[in-house]
Amino acid sequence: MREHKALRLIICIIAVVFVAHQVYSSAYKPITTVSAEYYTAVEGFQINGIVIREEKIITSDTAGTLHFTLSDGERVAKDGVIANIYSNAEASVTVNRIEQLNARIADIEEMQSYNDVEAADITLVNNKVSNSLNTMLRGIASGDFSSVEVDSAELLTNISRRQMITGEQTDFSARLAELKSELQSLNATLPQPIGSIRTDTSGYFVSGVDGYENVLSCENIEAVTPQYLDSLKSEVVPSNAIGKVVSGYTWYIAAPVNISDSLKYKAGDRLTLKTTLKSSPELDVTVEKINTSQSEDAAVIIFSCQQMNSELASIRNGSMTIINNTYSGLKIPTKALRFQDDKTGVFVRSGMTIKFVGVNVIYRTDEYIICEQQVSSDTVLRLYDDVVVKGKRLYDGKIVD
């Protein structure tokens, strides 16, 4: 009996010790690590750029319902049609549906013409499905409902492609016939437009008008001084404005700066601006002019640019960075940096031990540093190494759990 009690006591002690060890292990971590990642840091000068373009407001007093033939930011030729005019809104809805049907029919016919299913990369197709779904969800979450129709159509196309590759559905003939039948029916009932709106200049069509179209002009960039920008006011947007056309190959960015900062640059300098735009994260620009204030304590740098797309045609101002230098390498937290035997380096985890490896710091901030990516070896920091950022009594060869 006593033996059973002693055995139970031993088992309880072992259980308590085990639980205590597990709790201690989960609560106490001898070291904390982060992965070394490749990163490019930008060192530069922050500005707020005001965009100056050649823009012409398009107006219309014609009664009826407008159906735009161009997407926002789409290129239009001289004398090109911007919008057709219909007598009622139902006709515009019908045209929208016809455009959707034509796009869907083209997608299905393209899929059916591709017979080499075995050569298709299912991973790539799955990624396209995930990306298009995420793009649509982000648009909905951010309130950008204008893009949902396009995003959902792309998602449907990618799902259909996956179905064909995986064999879930290989024959879309019935669906194709159904779409073509609906298209034929809609074309038969669609009334002819009662008019159209054309542009007398080529460029990019933008549906938005902000009132600066006739205030800011490429012809008077010499007049864009600090005083001019301080007094800048928009005009009243015409009530019959339906959009504008951005023309010309060269446009400008005006950036107000301190006079001391303007001295770092001169006319003719070729620079790169970093932006927050998805379509144009970097812009190649040239310093055209530097206009000073009357008191000569402030200035405006005028940059010229010849890159253009739908997003650039729509913005009026935004935060930008004049890139002075870029630093590419392995990014790790600054607090991971250590000094041992007069050498600069970091501790990295290798299995159950940690080791000290040297680093060459090429860029530093309070939060992180960029280290030169050297030829891979056991004595230097490597991509994806687990770098120790927190730990006590660290030394080369220390064993850690």
C-alpha positions in Angstrom: 0.0 0.0 0.0 2.8 2.3 0.9 4.6 1.4 -2.3 1.5 2.5 -4.3 1.3 5.8 -2.4 5.0 6.4 -3.0 4.6 5.6 -6.7 1.6 8.0 -7.0 3.6 10.7 -5.2 6.6 10.2 -7.6 4.2 10.4 -10.6 2.6 13.6 -9.3 6.0 15.2 -8.7 7.1 14.3 -12.2 3.9 15.7 -13.6 4.3 18.9 -11.7 7.9 19.3 -12.8 6.9 18.7 -16.4 4.0 21.2 -16.4 6.3 23.7 -14.6 9.0 23.2 -17.3 6.5 23.7 -20.1 5.1 26.9 -18.5 8.6 28.2 -18.0 9.7 27.3 -21.5 6.7 29.0 -23.1 7.0 32.1 -20.9 10.8 32.4 -21.1 12.7 32.6 -24.4 16.4 32.8 -24.0 16.7 34.6 -27.3 14.5 36.4 -29.8 15.3 36.4 -33.5 14.2 38.0 -36.8 15.0 36.9 -40.3 17.5 38.9 -42.4 15.6 40.2 -45.5 16.8 41.9 -48.7 15.7 45.5 -48.7 16.4 48.8 -50.5 16.5 52.0 -48.5 16.1 55.4 -50.0 17.9 58.4 -48.7 16.5 61.6 -50.0 14.7 64.9 -49.6 11.0 65.0 -48.9 8.8 67.4 -51.0 5.2 68.0 -51.7 4.8 68.2 -55.5 2.0 70.1 -57.3 1.3 68.8 -60.8 1.1 71.2 -63.8 -0.2 69.8 -67.1 -1.8 71.0 -70.3 -5.4 70.2 -69.7 -8.6 71.0 -71.5 -12.0 70.8 -69.9 -14.6 69.0 -71.9 -18.2 70.3 -71.5 -21.6 69.2 -72.9 -25.0 70.8 -72.8 -26.6 68.1 -74.9 -29.7 66.5 -73.3 -29.7 62.8 -72.8 -27.7 60.1 -71.0 -24.0 60.0 -71.5 -22.2 56.6 -71.9 -18.4 57.1 -71.8 -16.6 55.0 -74.4 -13.3 55.5 -72.5 -12.1 54.3 -69.1 -10.7 56.9 -66.8 -7.1 57.7 -67.8 -7.4 56.0 -71.2 -5.6 57.4 -74.3 -7.8 59.2 -76.8 -6.9 60.3 -80.3 -7.7 63.7 -81.9 -11.4 63.9 -82.9 -11.9 60.7 -80.9 -15.3 59.9 -79.2 -15.3 60.4 -75.5 -19.0 59.6 -74.9 -22.1 58.6 -76.8 -25.4 60.2 -76.0 -28.5 58.1 -75.6 -32.1 59.2 -75.1 -32.5 57.3 -71.9 -30.5 55.6 -69.1 -31.7 52.1 -70.0 -29.7 52.3 -73.2 -26.5 53.1 -71.3 -27.1 50.1 -69.0 -27.6 47.9 -72.1 -24.3 49.1 -73.6 -22.5 48.3 -70.3 -23.9 44.8 -70.5 -22.9 44.4 -74.1 -19.4 45.4 -73.2 -19.3 42.8 -70.4 -20.7 40.1 -72.7 -18.1 40.8 -75.4 -15.3 40.6 -72.9 -16.6 37.4 -71.4 -17.0 35.8 -74.8 -13.5 36.7 -75.8 -12.1 35.2 -72.6 -13.9 31.9 -73.1 -12.9 31.7 -76.8 -9.3 32.3 -75.9 -9.4 29.5 -73.3 -11.0 27.1 -75.7 -8.3 27.8 -78.3 -5.6 26.9 -75.8 -5.4 23.1 -75.9 -2.1 22.4 -74.2 -3.6 21.9 -70.7 -0.7 19.7 -69.5 1.8 22.5 -70.1 -0.2 24.9 -67.9 1.3 25.9 -64.6 -1.4 25.2 -62.0 0.6 27.1 -59.3 0.6 30.2 -61.5 -3.1 29.9 -62.2 -3.8 29.4 -58.4 -1.8 32.5 -57.7 -3.7 34.5 -60.3 -7.0 33.4 -58.7 -5.8 34.5 -55.2 -4.4 37.8 -56.5 -7.5 38.7 -58.3 -9.6 37.8 -55.3 -7.4 39.9 -53.0 -7.5 42.8 -55.4 -11.3 42.8 -55.5 -11.5 42.5 -51.7 -9.1 45.3 -51.1 -11.1 47.5 -53.5 -14.3 46.8 -51.6 -12.6 47.3 -48.2 -11.2 50.7 -49.3 -14.5 51.8 -50.8 -13.2 51.8 -54.4 -16.4 50.2 -55.8 -15.7 51.6 -59.3 -13.2 48.8 -59.9 -15.2 46.0 -58.5 -16.8 45.2 -61.8 -13.5 44.8 -63.6 -11.9 42.9 -60.7 -14.8 40.5 -60.4 -14.7 39.8 -64.2 -10.9 39.0 -63.9 -11.6 36.7 -60.9 -14.3 34.8 -62.9 -11.9 34.4 -65.8 -9.1 33.1 -63.7 -11.4 30.6 -61.9 -12.6 29.4 -65.3 -9.1 28.9 -66.5 -8.3 26.8 -63.3 -11.4 24.7 -63.9 -10.3 23.9 -67.4 -6.7 23.0 -66.3 -7.9 20.8 -63.4 -10.5 19.1 -65.5 -13.4 20.4 -63.4 -15.0 21.8 -66.5 -13.4 21.6 -70.0 -16.4 22.4 -72.2 -17.8 25.9 -72.1 -19.8 25.5 -75.3 -23.2 25.8 -73.6 -22.1 28.9 -71.6 -20.7 30.4 -74.7 -23.9 29.9 -76.7 -25.9 31.4 -73.9 -23.7 34.5 -73.8 -23.8 34.9 -77.6 -27.6 34.6 -77.6 -28.0 37.3 -74.9 -25.5 39.5 -76.9 -27.5 39.1 -80.1 -30.7 40.0 -78.3 -29.3 43.1 -76.7 -27.7 44.3 -80.0 -31.1 43.9 -81.7 -32.9 46.1 -79.1 -30.1 48.7 -78.6 -31.2 52.2 -80.0 -28.7 54.2 -81.9 -27.0 57.1 -80.0 -28.6 60.5 -80.6 -25.2 62.2 -80.6 -21.6 61.9 -79.4 -18.9 64.0 -77.7 -15.5 64.3 -79.3 -12.2 65.9 -78.4 -10.3 68.2 -80.7 -7.0 67.2 -79.1 -5.3 63.9 -78.3 -4.2 62.9 -74.8 -5.5 61.1 -71.7 -9.1 61.3 -70.8 -9.8 62.0 -67.1 -13.4 62.1 -65.8 -12.6 64.4 -62.8 -12.2 68.2 -62.9 -10.7 70.1 -60.0 -10.8 73.7 -61.1 -7.0 74.1 -61.6 -7.1 73.2 -65.3 -6.9 76.8 -66.4 -5.0 78.1 -63.3 -1.9 76.0 -63.7 -0.4 76.1 -67.1 2.8 74.7 -68.6 3.3 78.0 -70.5 3.9 80.1 -67.4 6.1 77.9 -65.2 8.4 80.9 -64.7 5.6 82.6 -62.7 5.3 79.7 -60.3 7.0 81.2 -57.3 6.4 80.6 -53.6 4.1 83.7 -53.5 2.2 82.3 -56.5 1.6 79.0 -54.8 0.6 80.6 -51.5 -2.1 82.5 -53.3 -3.2 79.6 -55.6 -6.9 79.1 -55.7 -9.1 76.9 -57.9 -11.7 78.2 -60.3 -15.3 77.2 -60.1 -15.8 74.0 -62.1 -18.3 74.5 -64.9 -21.6 72.7 -64.2 -21.6 71.1 -67.6 -18.1 69.7 -67.3 -17.9 66.0 -68.0 -14.1 65.6 -67.7 -10.9 66.8 -69.3 -8.1 65.7 -71.7 -4.5 65.8 -70.6 -2.3 66.5 -73.6 1.3 67.2 -74.3 4.4 65.0 -73.8 6.0 67.1 -71.1 4.4 68.0 -67.8 5.7 69.6 -64.6 6.0 69.2 -60.8 6.3 72.3 -58.7 7.9 71.7 -55.3 8.1 74.6 -52.7 11.4 74.3 -50.6 13.6 76.4 -48.4 16.2 78.4 -50.3 19.0 76.4 -48.7 17.6 73.2 -49.9 17.2 74.6 -53.5 20.9 75.3 -53.6 21.6 71.5 -53.7 20.1 71.4 -57.2 20.5 73.3 -60.5 18.7 73.5 -63.9 19.5 70.5 -66.0 20.0 68.0 -63.1 18.5 64.6 -63.9 16.9 63.1 -60.8 14.6 60.4 -59.7 11.5 61.0 -57.6 10.0 58.3 -55.4 6.2 58.5 -55.2 3.4 56.7 -53.4 1.7 55.7 -56.8 1.3 52.0 -57.6 1.7 52.5 -61.3 4.7 54.9 -61.0 6.7 54.3 -57.9 9.6 56.2 -59.4 9.7 59.1 -61.9 12.6 60.2 -64.0 12.7 64.0 -63.9 14.8 67.0 -64.9 15.2 70.2 -63.0 13.8 72.8 -65.4 13.9 76.0 -63.2 14.4 77.1 -59.7 12.2 80.1 -59.0 13.0 82.1 -55.8 10.8 84.3 -53.6 11.0 88.1 -53.5 12.6 87.9 -50.1 14.9 85.0 -51.4 14.2 82.9 -48.3 12.1 80.3 -50.2 12.1 78.8 -53.7 10.1 76.5 -56.0 11.9 73.7 -57.9 10.2 73.0 -61.2 10.7 69.4 -62.4 9.8 68.2 -65.9 8.7 64.7 -66.7 7.7 62.8 -69.8 6.3 59.6 -68.2 2.5 59.4 -68.3 -0.3 56.9 -67.5 -3.8 57.0 -66.2 -2.8 57.5 -62.5 -0.3 60.3 -63.4 -3.0 62.0 -65.5 -5.3 62.2 -62.5 -3.2 63.4 -59.6 -2.8 67.1 -58.7 -0.4 66.9 -55.7 1.3 64.4 -53.5 4.2 63.6 -51.3 7.4 62.7 -53.1 11.1 62.1 -52.3 14.0 63.3 -54.3 16.3 60.3 -54.3 19.8 61.1 -53.4 21.1 57.6 -52.7 19.8 54.1 -52.5 21.2 51.3 -50.4 20.4 47.7 -51.1 21.4 44.8 -48.8 20.3 42.8 -45.8 17.9 44.6 -43.4 18.0 43.8 -39.7 17.0 45.8 -36.6 19.7 48.2 -35.3 19.5 46.7 -31.8 20.8 43.4 -33.2 24.3 45.0 -33.9 27.1 43.7 -31.6 30.8 44.3 -31.2 33.1 41.4 -30.4 36.9 41.4 -30.6 36.9 44.8 -32.3 34.6 43.4 -35.0 31.1 44.6 -35.9 28.6 41.8 -36.4 25.5 40.0 -35.2 24.7 36.7 -33.5 22.7 34.3 -35.7 21.1 31.1 -34.7 22.4 27.9 -36.3 20.5 24.9 -35.0 20.8 24.8 -31.2 23.8 27.2 -31.1 24.4 30.8 -31.8 27.4 32.1 -33.7 28.9 35.5 -34.3 29.2 36.7 -37.9 30.6 39.9 -39.3 28.6 42.6 -41.1 29.5 45.6 -43.2 26.9 48.3 -42.4 26.2 50.5 -45.4 23.1 52.4 -44.1 21.8 53.1 -40.6 18.6 54.4 -39.0 17.4 54.3 -35.4 15.2 51.4 -36.2 17.1 49.3 -38.8 20.4 48.9 -40.6 21.3 47.8 -44.1 24.3 45.4 -44.3 26.2 44.6 -47.5 25.2 41.3 -48.9 28.5 39.5 -49.2 29.5 36.2 -50.8 27.7 33.5 -48.8 29.8 31.8 -46.2 29.5 30.7 -42.6 31.4 33.8 -41.4 29.1 36.5 -42.8 25.4 37.3 -42.6 23.3 35.6 -45.1 19.8 36.1 -46.5 17.1 34.7 -44.2 19.6 34.1 -41.3 17.8 34.1 -37.9 19.4 37.2 -36.3 19.4 37.5 -32.5 17.8 40.8 -31.4 17.3 39.9 -27.7 19.2 37.6 -25.4 21.5 37.6 -22.3 25.1 36.6 -22.0 25.5 35.9 -25.6 28.8 34.4 -26.9 30.0 32.5 -29.9 29.0 28.8 -29.7 26.4 29.3 -26.9 23.8 26.5 -26.8 20.2 27.6 -26.8 17.0 25.6 -26.6 
